[in-house]
Amino acid sequence: MNDFDKIDGRRRHLIGAAAMGLAIAEFGLVSPTLAASTGQTAATTSAAANAFGPIKQVDAGLLNVGYAEVGPADGAPVILLHGWPYDIHTYADVAPLLAAEGFRVIVPHLRGYGTTRFLSAETMRNGQQAAIAADIVALMDALKIEKATIGGCDWGARTANIVAALWPERCKAMVSVSGYLIGNQQAGKQPLPPKAELQWWYQYYFATERGRAGYEKYTRDFARLIWQLASPQWKFEDATFERSATAFDNPDHVDIVMHNYRWRLGLAEGEARYDDLEKRLAQAPVIAVPTITLEGDANGAPHPEPAAYAKMFSGKYEHRLITGGIGHNLPQEAPKAFAKAVIDVSRR
């Protein structure tokens, strides 16, 4: 039995599966600020606005995790997960909206980002999907959060999917940008049509040592390019980008990013401790917790069509298309729409 099966076993008795009751009517439950707008216009967030306060640190599993926390300590927990190449500021405008509604909002730096550090120099700098998801379960244990609504974008959406699928007793409900993103190495080896493969150019670049050296040397330039390609209509300010770019100074960042993309293609091995979890994920488990999936109408990053993943959600489910030139980094570009989805799904 690996460490994370033990986590599963310790917690399974605490809480049953998420309730599947009918959604409460929205009227009277959403603040006037959120009710007045669906967030369907691109945000023009400045770096000075809604920045998080001091980052907290906690030992959790293999990591000392850096995380932002806003809202009342006794509020219903919400965990928001960022992706690559972004950071916790993906939720800089979402978090205060949720805090104002009474939620306790936790926004952690994933392994390889910000102030999150490995506790041991001997631990493999592993970016595989099961490892990142296990980090979040360990963080919940460290913070004594038995169950939370979990939201995510990019890597964060995949991580939210995995927690919801493998530890449903820990996930009350979920908001996932671009839907169902759980993958496996065998699927990653299958070729796609040329046009689809073109969108993954950086994945193949990272498979080479030239790509590793290039990303290490030009991390900020690379990240800015991805921001522009993935969100072609998002007019973010230089200060907004730089605020997030500091998270890439983490000493493990390059190792984690390289391993993540190489592992997906079957070019790098994972760790045996996650083998059982990956076997379960390779079966494409259906997610039963209440879920709202979101997609921007101008997402320039590779993403599946909603019709392709709707069947992967067996509980209360809704898909929302967010219009107004919204790209891949949806929570930062349309924070009101993302916050409203979290509020709505948490009450189902």
C-alpha positions as CSV (number, residue, x, y, z in Angstrom):
1,M,0.0,0.0,0.0
2,N,1.5,3.4,-0.9
3,D,1.3,6.6,1.2
4,F,-1.7,8.0,-0.7
5,D,-3.7,4.8,-0.5
6,K,-3.2,5.3,3.3
7,I,-4.5,8.8,3.0
8,D,-7.6,7.4,1.2
9,G,-8.1,4.8,3.9
10,R,-7.7,7.2,6.8
11,R,-10.3,9.6,5.4
12,R,-12.8,7.4,3.8
13,H,-14.7,6.9,7.0
14,L,-15.0,10.7,7.7
15,I,-17.4,11.7,4.9
16,G,-19.6,9.9,2.4
17,A,-20.1,10.9,-1.2
18,A,-21.2,14.5,-2.0
19,A,-25.0,15.1,-1.8
20,M,-26.7,15.3,-5.1
21,G,-29.7,17.4,-4.1
22,L,-31.4,19.9,-6.4
23,A,-29.7,23.3,-6.8
24,I,-31.1,26.1,-4.7
25,A,-32.6,28.9,-6.7
26,E,-30.1,31.6,-7.4
27,F,-32.3,34.5,-6.5
28,G,-31.4,36.0,-3.1
29,L,-28.3,33.8,-2.8
30,V,-25.8,35.8,-4.8
31,S,-24.4,39.2,-3.8
32,P,-25.6,42.2,-5.8
33,T,-22.1,42.6,-7.3
34,L,-22.2,39.1,-8.8
35,A,-25.8,39.2,-9.7
36,A,-25.3,42.4,-11.7
37,S,-22.7,40.8,-14.0
38,T,-21.9,37.3,-15.3
39,G,-18.3,38.4,-15.8
40,Q,-18.6,37.9,-19.6
41,T,-16.1,40.6,-20.4
42,A,-12.3,40.4,-20.2
43,A,-10.9,41.7,-16.9
44,T,-8.4,44.6,-16.9
45,T,-6.8,43.7,-13.6
46,S,-3.8,45.7,-12.5
47,A,-1.1,44.3,-10.4
48,A,-1.9,46.7,-7.6
49,A,-5.5,45.5,-7.4
50,N,-6.6,42.6,-5.2
51,A,-3.1,41.3,-4.6
52,F,-3.0,38.6,-1.9
53,G,-1.6,39.5,1.5
54,P,1.3,37.6,3.2
55,I,1.6,34.0,1.9
56,K,1.2,31.3,4.5
57,Q,3.4,28.2,4.7
58,V,2.5,24.7,5.9
59,D,4.2,21.3,5.8
60,A,2.0,18.9,3.8
61,G,3.1,15.5,2.6
62,L,6.3,15.9,0.6
63,L,6.2,19.7,0.5
64,N,6.2,22.9,2.5
65,V,3.3,24.6,0.6
66,G,3.0,28.3,0.1
67,Y,-0.7,29.4,-0.1
68,A,-2.9,32.4,0.0
69,E,-5.9,32.4,2.3
70,V,-8.8,34.9,2.3
71,G,-12.2,34.9,3.9
72,P,-13.6,33.8,7.3
73,A,-11.7,30.9,8.9
74,D,-15.0,29.1,9.6
75,G,-16.4,29.6,6.1
76,A,-17.1,26.7,3.7
77,P,-13.7,25.8,2.2
78,V,-12.9,26.5,-1.5
79,I,-9.6,25.4,-2.9
80,L,-8.5,27.1,-6.2
81,L,-5.7,25.6,-8.3
82,H,-3.6,27.3,-10.9
83,G,-1.9,25.9,-14.0
84,W,1.1,26.5,-16.2
85,P,2.6,29.0,-16.8
86,Y,0.5,30.9,-14.3
87,D,0.4,31.1,-10.5
88,I,-2.0,31.9,-7.6
89,H,-2.8,35.3,-9.1
90,T,-5.0,33.5,-11.6
91,Y,-7.5,33.9,-8.7
92,A,-6.5,37.4,-7.4
93,D,-9.9,38.7,-8.3
94,V,-11.9,35.5,-7.8
95,A,-10.8,35.0,-4.2
96,P,-12.2,38.3,-2.7
97,L,-15.5,37.8,-4.5
98,L,-15.8,34.4,-2.8
99,A,-14.6,35.7,0.5
100,A,-17.3,38.3,0.4
101,E,-19.8,35.5,0.1
102,G,-18.5,33.9,3.3
103,F,-16.2,31.2,1.8
104,R,-12.8,30.3,3.2
105,V,-10.6,30.4,0.1
106,I,-7.3,28.6,-0.1
107,V,-5.0,29.2,-3.2
108,P,-1.8,27.1,-3.1
109,H,1.3,27.3,-5.2
110,L,1.6,24.0,-6.9
111,R,4.9,22.1,-6.6
112,G,7.6,24.0,-8.5
113,Y,5.9,27.4,-8.1
114,G,6.2,30.4,-5.8
115,T,7.2,29.6,-2.2
116,T,6.3,25.9,-2.3
117,R,9.4,23.8,-1.6
118,F,10.2,20.1,-1.3
119,L,11.0,19.1,2.3
120,S,13.8,16.8,1.1
121,A,16.5,17.3,-1.5
122,E,16.2,13.6,-2.2
123,T,12.6,13.7,-3.4
124,M,12.2,13.3,-7.1
125,R,11.1,16.5,-8.8
126,N,8.1,14.8,-10.3
127,G,5.4,16.6,-12.3
128,Q,3.1,13.7,-13.1
129,Q,-0.6,14.2,-12.6
130,A,-1.1,11.9,-9.7
131,A,1.7,13.5,-7.7
132,I,0.2,16.9,-8.0
133,A,-3.2,15.7,-7.0
134,A,-1.8,13.8,-4.0
135,D,-0.2,17.1,-2.9
136,I,-3.6,18.7,-2.7
137,V,-5.0,15.9,-0.5
138,A,-2.0,16.2,1.7
139,L,-2.6,20.0,2.0
140,M,-6.2,19.4,2.9
141,D,-5.0,17.1,5.7
142,A,-2.5,19.6,6.9
143,L,-5.1,22.3,7.1
144,K,-7.7,19.9,8.6
145,I,-10.1,20.5,5.7
146,E,-12.2,17.3,5.3
147,K,-14.1,18.4,2.2
148,A,-14.0,21.4,-0.1
149,T,-15.3,22.8,-3.3
150,I,-12.4,22.6,-5.7
151,G,-11.9,24.8,-8.8
152,G,-9.1,24.8,-11.3
153,C,-7.8,25.9,-14.7
154,D,-5.2,24.1,-16.9
155,W,-3.0,21.9,-14.6
156,G,-5.3,23.0,-11.8
157,A,-8.4,21.7,-13.6
158,R,-6.7,18.4,-14.2
159,T,-5.8,18.2,-10.5
160,A,-9.3,19.1,-9.5
161,N,-10.6,16.4,-11.8
162,I,-8.3,13.8,-10.2
163,V,-9.2,14.7,-6.6
164,A,-12.9,14.5,-7.5
165,A,-12.5,11.2,-9.2
166,L,-10.2,9.4,-6.8
167,W,-11.2,11.1,-3.5
168,P,-14.8,12.1,-4.0
169,E,-15.3,12.1,-0.2
170,R,-12.9,15.1,-0.1
171,C,-14.6,17.1,-2.9
172,K,-18.0,18.6,-2.3
173,A,-18.2,20.0,-5.8
174,M,-16.0,21.2,-8.7
175,V,-15.5,23.9,-11.2
176,S,-13.3,22.9,-14.1
177,V,-12.2,25.1,-17.0
178,S,-12.1,23.0,-20.2
179,G,-13.9,20.1,-18.6
180,Y,-12.4,16.6,-18.1
181,L,-8.6,16.6,-18.5
182,I,-7.5,13.4,-16.8
183,G,-5.0,11.6,-19.1
184,N,-2.6,8.7,-19.2
185,Q,0.7,7.8,-20.8
186,Q,-0.8,5.4,-23.3
187,A,-3.2,7.9,-24.6
188,G,-0.4,10.4,-24.7
189,K,1.5,8.2,-27.1
190,Q,-1.3,8.2,-29.7
191,P,-0.8,10.6,-32.6
192,L,-3.3,13.4,-33.3
193,P,-4.2,15.0,-36.7
194,P,-1.4,17.5,-37.7
195,K,-3.4,20.6,-36.9
196,A,-4.0,19.4,-33.4
197,E,-0.3,18.3,-33.0
198,L,0.7,21.8,-34.0
199,Q,-1.0,23.3,-30.9
200,W,1.3,21.1,-28.7
201,W,4.5,22.4,-30.2
202,Y,6.0,23.3,-26.8
203,Q,5.4,19.8,-25.5
204,Y,7.7,18.4,-28.2
205,Y,10.2,21.2,-27.6
206,F,10.3,20.3,-24.0
207,A,11.0,16.7,-24.9
208,T,14.5,17.8,-26.0
209,E,17.4,19.0,-24.0
210,R,17.5,22.1,-26.3
211,G,13.9,22.7,-25.1
212,R,14.9,22.4,-21.5
213,A,17.8,24.7,-21.9
214,G,15.6,27.2,-23.8
215,Y,12.9,27.2,-21.1
216,E,15.5,27.6,-18.4
217,K,17.1,30.5,-20.1
218,Y,14.0,32.3,-21.4
219,T,11.4,31.3,-18.7
220,R,9.7,34.7,-18.6
221,D,9.7,35.2,-22.4
222,F,8.3,31.7,-22.9
223,A,5.6,32.2,-20.3
224,R,4.6,35.6,-21.8
225,L,4.3,34.0,-25.2
226,I,2.1,31.2,-23.9
227,W,-0.1,33.8,-22.2
228,Q,-0.5,35.6,-25.5
229,L,-1.2,32.5,-27.6
230,A,-3.6,31.0,-25.1
231,S,-5.5,34.2,-24.5
232,P,-5.2,36.2,-27.8
233,Q,-7.8,38.8,-26.8
234,W,-6.6,39.3,-23.2
235,K,-4.9,42.7,-22.9
236,F,-3.0,42.0,-19.7
237,E,-0.6,44.7,-18.3
238,D,3.1,44.1,-18.0
239,A,2.8,44.4,-14.2
240,T,0.1,41.8,-14.1
241,F,2.4,39.3,-15.9
242,E,5.4,40.2,-13.8
243,R,3.5,39.6,-10.6
244,S,2.9,36.0,-11.7
245,A,6.3,35.5,-13.3
246,T,8.1,35.7,-9.9
247,A,6.5,32.3,-9.1
248,F,8.7,30.8,-11.9
249,D,11.9,31.7,-9.9
250,N,11.2,28.6,-7.8
251,P,14.3,26.4,-7.9
252,D,12.3,23.3,-8.9
253,H,10.2,25.0,-11.5
254,V,12.0,23.9,-14.6
255,D,12.4,20.3,-13.4
256,I,8.7,20.1,-12.6
257,V,7.6,21.5,-16.0
258,M,9.9,19.3,-18.0
259,H,8.9,16.2,-16.1
260,N,5.2,17.0,-16.5
261,Y,5.3,17.2,-20.3
262,R,7.8,14.4,-20.8
263,W,5.8,12.1,-18.5
264,R,2.7,12.8,-20.6
265,L,4.5,11.5,-23.7
266,G,5.9,8.5,-21.9
267,L,9.4,9.9,-22.2
268,A,10.0,10.1,-18.5
269,E,9.1,7.6,-15.7
270,G,6.9,8.5,-12.8
271,E,7.3,7.2,-9.2
272,A,6.2,3.8,-8.0
273,R,4.3,5.4,-5.1
274,Y,1.8,6.7,-7.7
275,D,1.4,3.6,-9.8
276,D,-1.9,2.5,-8.3
277,L,-3.4,5.9,-8.7
278,E,-2.3,6.2,-12.3
279,K,-3.8,2.7,-13.1
280,R,-7.1,4.0,-11.8
281,L,-6.8,7.2,-13.8
282,A,-6.0,5.3,-16.9
283,Q,-9.5,3.8,-16.8
284,A,-10.9,7.4,-17.3
285,P,-13.0,7.3,-14.1
286,V,-16.4,9.1,-14.2
287,I,-16.7,12.1,-11.8
288,A,-19.9,12.0,-9.7
289,V,-19.6,15.2,-7.6
290,P,-21.7,18.2,-8.7
291,T,-19.7,20.0,-11.5
292,I,-19.8,23.1,-13.6
293,T,-17.4,23.2,-16.5
294,L,-16.4,26.5,-18.2
295,E,-14.9,27.4,-21.5
296,G,-13.9,30.8,-22.9
297,D,-15.0,31.7,-26.4
298,A,-11.4,32.7,-27.3
299,N,-9.4,29.9,-25.8
300,G,-6.2,29.7,-27.9
301,A,-4.8,26.7,-26.0
302,P,-5.4,23.0,-26.8
303,H,-8.7,22.0,-25.3
304,P,-11.5,19.4,-25.9
305,E,-14.9,20.2,-27.1
306,P,-17.6,20.2,-24.4
307,A,-19.6,17.5,-26.1
308,A,-16.6,15.2,-25.9
309,Y,-16.5,15.2,-22.1
310,A,-20.1,15.8,-20.9
311,K,-20.6,12.0,-20.4
312,M,-17.7,12.0,-17.9
313,F,-19.8,13.7,-15.3
314,S,-22.5,11.6,-13.7
315,G,-23.7,14.0,-11.0
316,K,-25.4,17.3,-11.3
317,Y,-23.7,18.9,-14.3
318,E,-23.7,22.1,-16.3
319,H,-21.5,23.6,-18.9
320,R,-21.2,27.3,-19.4
321,L,-19.6,29.2,-22.3
322,I,-18.1,32.5,-21.2
323,T,-18.2,35.0,-24.0
324,G,-16.5,38.4,-24.6
325,G,-13.1,37.3,-25.9
326,I,-12.2,35.1,-22.9
327,G,-9.2,32.9,-23.3
328,H,-7.4,30.1,-21.5
329,N,-6.8,31.8,-18.2
330,L,-10.5,32.1,-17.6
331,P,-10.5,32.8,-13.8
332,Q,-8.3,35.9,-14.3
333,E,-10.0,37.1,-17.4
334,A,-13.5,36.6,-16.3
335,P,-13.4,36.4,-12.5
336,K,-17.1,37.1,-11.8
337,A,-18.1,34.3,-14.1
338,F,-15.7,31.9,-12.4
339,A,-16.7,33.0,-8.9
340,K,-20.4,32.7,-9.7
341,A,-19.8,29.1,-10.9
342,V,-18.1,28.2,-7.6
343,I,-21.0,29.8,-5.6
344,D,-23.6,28.0,-7.7
345,V,-22.1,24.6,-7.7
346,S,-21.3,24.7,-4.0
347,R,-25.0,25.0,-3.3
348,R,-26.1,22.0,-5.2
